[in-house]
């Protein structure tokens, strides 16, 4: 089951092994921090997650964001396609190794 940080409906959903934390700054900068928690102790590795669908509820991201950019600690920044719905914003992260930040752009 997807994890969320609080509330119903869930403000952020991602994959089963992903923790997601939304933030919106005073300057209107909106981000979601993604953390992959699929740790395998036997190999001492975090298992990469592929094709991670992320949904951000309108209750926390009320402004009309039309673009998103993914920043990963071990990769180049990349643009993500944004789909708007009555519930919020949906996007797909191609791969999440350990952690990344999604920046929403109005």
C-alpha positions as CSV (number, residue, x, y, z in Angstrom):
1,X,0.0,0.0,0.0
2,X,1.4,3.5,-0.8
3,X,2.6,5.5,2.1
4,X,1.7,9.0,2.9
5,X,2.7,11.5,5.5
6,X,-0.7,12.4,7.0
7,X,-4.4,13.0,6.4
8,X,-7.1,11.6,4.3
9,X,-7.1,11.9,1.3
10,X,-3.4,11.2,1.2
11,X,-1.4,14.4,0.4
12,X,1.4,12.4,-1.3
13,X,1.5,8.9,-2.5
14,X,4.4,7.1,-4.1
15,X,5.6,3.5,-4.4
16,X,5.3,1.1,-1.5
17,X,9.0,1.4,-0.6
18,X,9.1,5.2,-1.0
19,X,8.6,7.8,1.7
20,X,7.5,11.2,0.3
21,X,7.7,14.6,2.2
22,X,6.0,17.7,0.6
23,X,7.3,21.2,1.3
24,X,6.3,24.6,0.1
25,X,8.4,27.6,1.0
26,X,7.5,31.2,1.6
27,X,8.6,32.2,-1.9
28,X,6.1,29.7,-3.3
29,X,8.7,27.1,-4.2
30,X,7.0,23.7,-3.9
31,X,9.0,20.5,-3.7
32,X,8.6,16.8,-2.7
33,X,11.5,14.9,-1.1
34,X,11.5,11.2,-2.1
35,X,13.4,8.6,0.0
36,X,13.8,5.0,-1.1
37,X,13.5,2.8,2.0
38,X,13.9,-0.6,0.2
39,X,17.1,-1.6,2.0
40,X,18.5,-5.1,1.6
41,X,20.7,-5.8,4.7
42,X,22.2,-8.9,3.2
43,X,23.8,-7.0,0.3
44,X,23.9,-3.6,2.2
45,X,22.2,-2.0,-0.7
46,X,19.1,0.2,-1.3
47,X,17.3,-1.5,-4.2
48,X,16.5,1.0,-7.0
49,X,12.8,1.6,-7.7
50,X,11.7,2.1,-11.3
51,X,8.7,3.8,-12.8
52,X,7.5,5.3,-9.5
53,X,4.1,7.0,-9.8
54,X,3.8,10.0,-7.5
55,X,0.5,11.8,-6.8
56,X,0.5,15.2,-5.0
57,X,-2.9,16.2,-3.6
58,X,-4.3,19.7,-4.4
59,X,-4.8,20.2,-0.6
60,X,-1.1,20.8,-0.3
61,X,-0.2,22.0,-3.7
62,X,-3.1,24.4,-4.6
63,X,-1.3,26.4,-7.2
64,X,-1.4,25.3,-10.8
65,X,2.0,23.7,-11.4
66,X,2.5,22.8,-15.0
67,X,6.1,21.5,-14.9
68,X,8.3,19.5,-12.7
69,X,12.1,18.9,-12.4
70,X,13.7,15.9,-10.8
71,X,17.0,16.4,-8.9
72,X,18.8,13.2,-7.8
73,X,22.0,13.2,-5.8
74,X,23.6,10.9,-8.3
75,X,22.2,12.0,-11.7
76,X,21.6,15.0,-13.9
77,X,18.4,17.1,-13.4
78,X,15.6,16.0,-15.7
79,X,12.1,17.2,-16.5
80,X,9.1,15.2,-15.6
81,X,5.7,15.2,-17.4
82,X,2.9,16.6,-15.2
83,X,-0.7,15.5,-15.4
84,X,-3.4,17.6,-13.7
85,X,-6.6,16.2,-12.3
86,X,-9.3,17.3,-9.9
87,X,-7.4,15.4,-7.1
88,X,-4.0,17.0,-7.8
89,X,-0.8,16.4,-9.7
90,X,0.5,13.1,-11.0
91,X,3.9,12.3,-12.4
92,X,6.3,9.4,-12.9
93,X,9.8,9.2,-11.7
94,X,11.8,6.9,-14.1
95,X,14.2,5.7,-11.4
96,X,14.8,6.4,-7.7
97,X,18.0,5.0,-6.3
98,X,18.3,6.5,-2.8
99,X,16.7,9.9,-2.7
100,X,15.6,12.7,-4.9
101,X,13.8,16.0,-4.9
102,X,10.9,17.0,-7.3
103,X,10.6,20.7,-7.8
104,X,7.2,21.9,-9.0
105,X,7.2,24.9,-11.4
106,X,4.0,27.0,-12.0
